[in-house]
Every structure is written in structure tokens, then in C-alpha cells.
Amino acid sequence: MIDIVENPGTEKFSPAKSIGAAMADYMSKHDDFYLFSPDETTSNKLDAVYEVSSRAWNLPRADFDMPESPDGRIIEMLSENSLFACMAGHLSAGGHAAMTSYESFFMIIASQLLQHLKFLQQSKKVTWRPEYPAANLLSTSTCWRQDHNGFTHQSPALISTLLSLPSNLSNCLFPIDDVTAEASFIYMMHTNNVVNLTTFNKTDQPRWLNSHEADSQFGDGGISIFDFLSDEDPDYVFAGVGDIVSNEAIMAIKLLRKDLPNKKFRFVNISALSYGAIGTVDRKLTPAEFDKTFTKDKPIIADFHGYPDTLKQILSNYSDSARFKVHGFLEQGSTTTPFEMLSVNSASRYHLALDVAKLEHRDDLVEKYQKVLKENTKYAHTHGIDLPELSN
């Protein structure tokens, strides 16, 4: 439990390691829990589970192998299709499980997921069918961190797929930090008859919330106002959906506070989306709550982990689409630096700040922000790293 975060955003921790620790704790208390994973459990920083169980393995092993045994509950196989099929069978028998994969390769099981969701939809009509533990998907190695892999490893498409399904049986969770990542795992393990997709990064991210605040993220309409970053009666509302892009939205506010000291800003963290709505399947944000949080008429500038149109569609169910500008992944970039990956997709802090500068008709700020973006592009291409003031 993290009871107090004294200086939000100043310390960094890995959301993946936090989920790994929560999963190991759950596995130690529930003998029916299995982890289904390609050969990436360690590289995805979920290897705390090895402290509780071993990999399932029946063949001879060498001294240098990872912990392996015939009764291991970590199923590793470089075939997402086979892994999901095994997990679906385990869920049908009443067992609990999670499956992890690189974000871009989760689309490999999209057809299987659709069939699983159809099964859940129909099973609700059969009285003797029991409730089924949720199919929990842990999506990491995301499109926003491509220091090594590149264009082939960039695709948040499963998010859009699940959010488009009117069966309304899918939760897409976006923990903003390591504490919220732990809370998202605990939430997933208490759900039934749904598919949960939690998207997070394995790189260290700023810690913003304590455990109490994190727990409320998934039971209170999927949103929270960060009071320590927000003003009353704001002129502009910024929203972040995902860990890395939320940090960019927060940094945009900090930039604008310096350059537009007479303007007021609010930051809203969105931690959950479901069909047509902010929030989870069983607790969607109401229109009245949306207006209270985002105001009824102020501009909304959002940075989204996935494709912008996916979030635009959801926001349009709450308010006039002319109010908001949504940034996100635009299928741009390859192997590049972290800030440049955001920049080429127009999802960086400066791109968000540009929205406000243009609305305020501040050509001087437009020129200033565009200059920084051009300078970083040149620096990154020359040195292979971002400008120090942007990489920190």
C-alpha cells in the first residue's frame, strides 16, 4: 500500500513491475491462477511471478534455464493463438488467468477474442451457465516506446477493436502510474463475464497517486481531477488516457502556466473506457458527471494512448465535438527516441500547447513551440537521443 505520495510526479517506477508483483501475490494465494505468456515474461518486467511458480516444462532442462517444472503455472509459448486458446479453456473450467503480449501482437488473437465475447454474450441467456472469470489481457511494449523495435511493433488496434463492440463486454484500462497499475490488476481479478485489456509501459513512469486514489479510478466512472495540477473554473481542460501521454498533457499545462499566466487549466485523468463511454462496463460516466468534470463549454484537449478517432467517438457521446481536440497514435515513426515518437504523431506536450496558443491567437507562442520541436528533431537525428530538457 502506498498511503502518501508527497511530491506527485517526481519519483518514477515501472508499472510493469508493479503488475508483476501484484500478480505474484495473487498467484501465491490462488492455486487456480495461470499466466499465459510468449517468451517475454522477463523482458516485460513481470518476472516477479517466478518467485511463486515456474514455467510449465516436461522436457529435459539445463542448469542455465529459467525455473521450470511439469506443474508450473506460467505457460510460455511463442504463439498468441495457442496461448489464448489454452486460457479460454482454463476460464471455462472456472480458473483465473491473465495473458500478456506485446501491444502490436495482441491483434493476432482478435478473431478469437470476438468469438469468446460472443460466447459470453450468449451464455448470459442460459440460466444454468455459471459466471466466467474475466479474460485478462496485459498489453505492454507499446507504440510509444520504440527505441529498438520500430514500425512493426506499433499498433494499439486492439483497443479500438474492443471499444467498437456493442456487446458492451470489454473494459480498456489505462493506469497512469505504477500504483494505479496495481489497482487495475486487482480490479481485473474481481470481474467476471468480460474481457479486460490493461495497457501500460514497462519503462519507469512518474508516480502520481496513492493507493486509495488509485483504487477509486476503476469504480468511480473512470476519471479523476488532479487537484494539485488544476484550477477552479478552468479556461482549458486537458485530459490524458495512458501513462506516457498523460505525462505529456501534464507537461503541456506546466508550459502554458509559464507562457499564459492569466489562464486557468485543469487536468483530468481518464483510466477506463468501455463501449461508447468513459468508465467501465459496470460503471460508466454519466453526462452530468462529464459536465461537472470537463465543464459544459470549455475547450478539451486530450492525449490518448491509441488512435485519436477512437476517443473522439466516445467524447462525442458526451458533448459537441467542436469542443475537443484529440491527439494520439497516427501510425507514424519507426525506431526513434521517446520524445520524437510523440512528436511525429503530434502527441507531444508542445503539440498540445500549440492547440491553446492557436486558440489564443498567440503567434509568438506558436513560433516558440514549433522551434523547440524542430530543434529536437535535428538533435535526435544527430545524437540518437532527445534534448536533455525533454528527455528529463
Summary of the structure (lengths in Angstrom):
residues: 392
radius of gyration: 21.1
end to end distance: 27.3
largest distance: 69.4
contacts: 1359
relative contact order: 0.11
helix: 42%
strand: 18%
